[in-house]
């Protein structure tokens, strides 16, 4: 399992906030901006970065990795409180600019606690040290309700300041969720709002459990529609307060499990209805035997068109610009020339919600293209960050996009197993150019009728199954 990063934009406080390994939130006022970066895998709350000087300051947390939490007294902020090192957490920002954190993991240690961080006092508060999951009645908030621990969930904040949580991966299992939760930070109560609970997931004799998507009619909202199980999807909130969701890994299409999704969804928190807005409702079977989302349809660079769509992927960076368009950058996913295998990409996409069309805006449509750094601090049309996934990203008050870090195999110029990056991007309407700033577990043997073949030797570890079996190239069956 690789560490993932998610991002949220909040207008409520005059600072840029970023949490690596857990979350990032971006805000700014005028020319001055502060950036908060918490590397929770190390337990560090790092920085306040001045956008004019480009200098960072270490603000809190230990420089020693994998520190255990210090809970203190539940509900009471204190200088010594600390969530400790963790990754794959779910995060939000409230209306007062406070940062909220749910769960996460470090190795075998799985957390399901809730924390609040006040950037003004620099103090953490443990809101709940964790409790057994309880779904309760759908749509009914209750003090005893509590979501199961998970990694790689999708998150949003609505116009009322409530937090939303969708899907993710149950730790130490192959079970993938599609449950939808709402959390009220004023009452501290959870409400299960939709999707399957852990008792109603579809399970296979060999493999994991999940819930297929119910897609309905493309572009039409309906009460019965619901996005299928997934982890590490990309999310946005549009100018009307609706939530958007793209792709994800370990996904479930309308039939069952596969690797990467490329479906695109809109959720209206007022009507509580999902709308399938694009992408495929079924996985593609590739020559390798992998079931995954289809490759991208690029069209013409910079041109919106009805048929354009990013390919199956996860862990992409997402921004919303000042015009309300949604942007998608870099991911781990399927390439058209890959035959079903997947790799990191540096594709940049823009979606216009008013015309409901995508445009490929930059990045290579072939694999293994290195980044072009140019001159430090100087934007240029030819600059472009290299392939990666799981980057931290935020948007400043001028509408510029910022990107930090991520992970990727450095196949170009070094034998190192990973690399990190830091960049800012100016969308076309603000001046085009990049400037340098100072587990994937393959389910290549998925059987669509309901069998997930193990990677171990099937002739000795198979389970009985009454339905048809399609044997992919990655395994053998003995009758």
Secondary structure, DSSP 8 states (H G I E B T S, - for coil): ------EEE-SSSSSEEEEETS-EEE--BTTB--EEEEETTTTEEE----TTT----EEEE-SSSS---B--STT--BTT-B--S-BS-EEEE-TTS-EEEEEEEETTEEEEEEEEEETTTTEEEEEE-----B--STT--BTT-B----BS-EEEE-TTS-EEEEEEE-TTSS-EEEEEEEEETTTTEEEEEES--TTS-EE-SSS-EE---B--STT--BTT-B----BS-EEEE-TTS-EEEEEEES-B-SSSB-SEEEEEEEEETTTTEEEEEES-SS-EE-TTS-EE----B--STT--BTT-B--SEES-EEEE-TTS-EEEEEEEEE-TTSTT-EEEEEEEEEEETTTTEEEEEES-SSS----B--STT--BTT-B--SBBS-EEEE-TTS-EEEE--B---TTT---S----EEEEE-GGG--EEEE-------TTEETTTEE--SS-HHHH-----S-----TT-----
